[in-house]
Amino acid sequence: MRVLVVEDDEETAQTVAIGLRRAQMAVDVATDGDGGLERALCNDYDVIVLDRDLPGLHGDVVCAELIAAGCRSRVLMLTAAGTTEDLVDGLGLGADDYLPKPFDFPVLVARIGALARRSHPAVPPVLRLGDLVVDTARRTAGRAGRPLELAPKEFGVLELLLASGGRVVSAEELRERVWDEAADPFTSAVKITISRLRAKLGDPPIIETVAKSGYRI
């Protein structure tokens, strides 16, 4: 799952980003509206966490621009104001959810997960394939009754492949959806992660390499 956090308070933005990465998400950060809009239009994010009260390009304008551009990312709007009028205004702009500050971090993680399951297309909270079970809400996985200790990127790759329902997923798409913007596109990170994931999943193997195309379940 790839998330963009647009928050002008850099300390808050980095704190949120660190917490979401610990929750096995790939996270990019922008600290103003212009930077957030540019990243959102150039990358395929599952969820955009958008502070409403941004300097420069206001969060309301960013949200409206994303809707006008046909952006498929789900938008979770944050604001220090928590009145019913603010909630109605935020949702009226096209935001998919609204969370007043201050918020409990587990609530933020749960809201992001719920929104992500509604995108690209909708993903059920629990993905199953034979004896493999992946709980996208709790960010856990298991096979044949044993828990799988997956690193964040391994979990993200497995989640995306399962959600693709047998479709071939290219290395480029995996990198785009599972890694953040700091990832080096010229490394073999995807190949290494697939190899480690296969080892943890065990037999019988379920991830197939499709020559010159990518990977599929």
Protein Blocks (a to p, Z undefined) as FASTA:
>chain_A
ZZddddfblklmmmmmmmmmmnopacdddfbfklmmmmmmmpccfbdcddfbbghjafkl
mmmmmmmnopabdcddddfbfcfklmmmmmmnopabdcdddddfklmmmmmmmmmmmgoi
acdfbdcehjaccdfklopaceehiacdddfklmmmmmmmmmnnopacdfklmmmmmmcf
kbcfkbcklmmmmmmmmmmnopadfbdcdehkbccZZ
